[in-house]
Amino acid sequence: MKLKYLIVEHNRVEAVLVFSPLLSHDDVAGRSKVTSAGFCKMGVDGKWIAVGTSASLNCSAKTNDAEILNRFLSAGDFSLSTNRTNRDAPH
């Protein structure tokens, strides 16, 4: 089952929100500064996959969102503080 996700910025720190597809991205985002949004699911290899676009926010998944989801959710890295420019740069 695909879930929805947001990556929001608060005080220069990014946080990941993963939630039910029954809720809208816009409702969950509230007044947060959204850096990306889309849909996610866990792949057969146990890694998160991020795809798609939030119609309610007119915002899409970014290139490195899966990496951020995996770091934040799988490894419990709750201190993620990369900025959008750095995470979208090619590696």
N, C-alpha and C positions, 0 to 999 in steps of 0.2 A: 504494500500500500504506500502510495506517495503521500508524504506529509508536506506541509508548507514551512518555509523558513524565512527569516529576516536576519540581516546583519545590520545592526544599528550602532551608532557612535554616540557615546556619552562621555564628556570630559576627556576627549582624545583617546578613549579606550573603546574597542569594538566588542560587542557582545552578540552571541548567536541566540536566536529564539526559534525553536522548532515547535510546531503546533498542528492541530487538527485541520484537515482540509475543509471542514464545515465552517470554519471562521474565515473572514476576509483578511488579507494582508493589511489593508487600511485600518480595520478595527483593532487589530493587534498592535500595529505600529503606533497608534495614537499620535502623540506629538513628538515622537522620537525622530532623530535624524537617521533616515534609512540610507545605507550605502549600497545595498543590493537585496534582492528578494527573488524567490522562485520556489521550486519544488525540490524535495530531496527524498531519497530512500537509501536503504542499506543494500549494497550490492552483494552478490553471492560470495565475494571474497571478504566480506565483513567491513568494507570501506564505504563511507557515505558518497553518494553521487548527487550533484546539484545541477539542475537544468531549469529551463523555462523562464517565464515572465509573469510578474504580478500585474494583472489588468487593472486592479483597483488603485495601484500606486504608479503604474506605467514605469516599472523598474524591472530590470532583468538580472538573472544570475550572472556573476562575473567569472572570469577565467579561473581564479584561485579559490572560489567559494568551497569547492569540495575539500580542498586542502585545509581550509579554515574550519569547516565542519568536522573533519576528522581530528584535527588538533584539539578543537574545543570540546567535542562530545566524546570521542573515543579515549583520548588521553587525559581528560579532565583538566585541560589547560584553561583555567578560568581567568587568566591574567593577560589574555591576548591583547596586544597593543600595537599591532601593525597598522599603518595607515593605508588608505585606498591606493595611493600612488605606488607604494612599495609592493603591495600584494598583487597588483595588476601588471607589474613589470615582468618581462620574460626572464626565465631562470636559465 
